[in-house]
Every structure is written in structure tokens, then in C-alpha cells.
Amino acid sequence: MGFLLGLIIILIAMLVIGVEVKVILGIVLGIIGLIIVFMTVFFIGCGVVLLGTKKCSASFSRIGKKGENGFERAYYTIDGCEYPNAFPCEVAFRGMLYRSGKETVVRLSEKKKMVFDKNAVYASVAGAVISPLLCIAGVIVMYYL
């Protein structure tokens, strides 16, 4: 929220100084483009990690933070070892998605020491497909502006 407020103040200051609206729009579109590129790299990276995982049966154990800072993650137990989920846990349907002791199939990355539950797999695959399409669409939009 603070970031958005700071961005709005900077944009207003640029208008007061006399920067053209077309330049400001170009800067905003450039920032959005960079965000899309970083998302694409992130999701393709998740897809590459997913290729090196193996399917395992796991049981949901708890929800907690990995360290002091960061998002809450679901933790799964596989053969007595606890592994964090690759993505933060869902907030909206937490009671339905994460049930203690419930057996589920996850993708285990032993190298990264984390798991991809069904939600993380779906998000990674969807992001790896949609993000490059957004990059292409962004290039097309920038070409015609």
C-alpha cells in the first residue's frame, strides 16, 4: 500500500514539474512490462524445478512461516521429514485445502528441500503458459503505441 501511495506521489510530482503525460505513460508501461518479464522468468523457473521433482504421498502437518519474515506456508510430512510448500498457503479456502493428517500427492524437490502441492503445480503450470503470452501481448501493444 505504501509503495502504491509513493508511486502516485511521484506521478503527481512529475505532472507538476511538467513531464508530458505520454512520457509518464511510457514509464508506467515499462514498469508493468518489467513485472511481466520477472513473472515469466519466475514461473518458467518453477516449471524447470517441477521437471526435477518426484511424485510422493505426503500428509499435511501444519501452516507456519519459514523464518521470521515471509509468507505462511503449508508444511507436509514425507517419511518423517517435514517440507515446506513452494508457494505461500491459500488464505480464502484454508479450511478446505489444508486438513491435518490428510494424505495427498505432492511433487518433492529433494534438491530444493520443498514440495509442490496441487495448488502450487497448477499455479506454476498456468503461470508458465500465461506469462509468456502476456510478454508477447505487451510487445505487440508497445509496437502499436
Secondary structure, 3 states (H helix, E strand, C coil): CHHHHHHHHHHHHHHHHCCCHHHHHHHHHHHHHHHHHHHHHHHHHHHHHHHCCEEEEEEEEEEEECCCCCCEEEEEEECCEEEEEEEECCCCCHHHHCCCCCEEEEEEECCCCEEECHHHHHHHHHHHHHHHHHHHHHHHHHHHC
